Amino acid sequence: MTKIAIVYHSGFGHTEVQAKAVVSGVTSVKGVSADLFEVGLVTDNPEQLNAYNAIIFGAPTYMGSLSAPFKAFMDASSKVWFNQGWKDKLAAGFTNSGSMSGDKFNSLVQLTTFAAQHSMLWVSLGQMNESNSPDIASGHPEAVNRIGAYLGAMAQSDNLPADQTPPSGDLKTAEQLGKRVAEASLRWH
């Protein structure tokens, strides 16, 4: 069985909803299992992720960067880095913020660089922006990849409870990311 870990931080629950959508995408692929880890559960022992074929990282974008708890996990992984424990594992990422941009791209670049530091192989989103279709308005909340990200999955959450936002298109985008990583993991391993 191919095993994928989804490691995330969520300050207000919105990124957790996005992480669960990633899990749904992963588990839609036969022969692949997913384990969801809130980042606080792995910061003290990131070596536990060595047993996985792929790791999908997710965190909210705060002030144009990854959240501090997620960054603490990244810093705590230095022993894994030194021993190259995640070398040749697949990696991917997702992020969420309150605005359409919020400099989320910077967060995905941080995650990509983090994966590269660990000698991991990055899997992009691989999903066109459905908002480019003449039938769907630009940024429509039900459109897959409505924000137009290609490095990873982006979501935008309004200042509402996590059961109301991010919108369905952003959650479908997160599912697609999970499915893509799961399919790539089957091919790679």
Beta strands, then each sheet from edge to edge (+ up, - down):
strand 1: 2-8
strand 2: 32-38
strand 3: 54-62
strand 4: 65-66
strand 5: 90-97
strand 6: 121-122
strand 7: 153-156
sheet 1: 2+ 1+ 3+ 4-
sheet 2: 2+ 1+ 3+ 5+ 6+
sheet 3: 2+ 1+ 3+ 5+ 7+
end
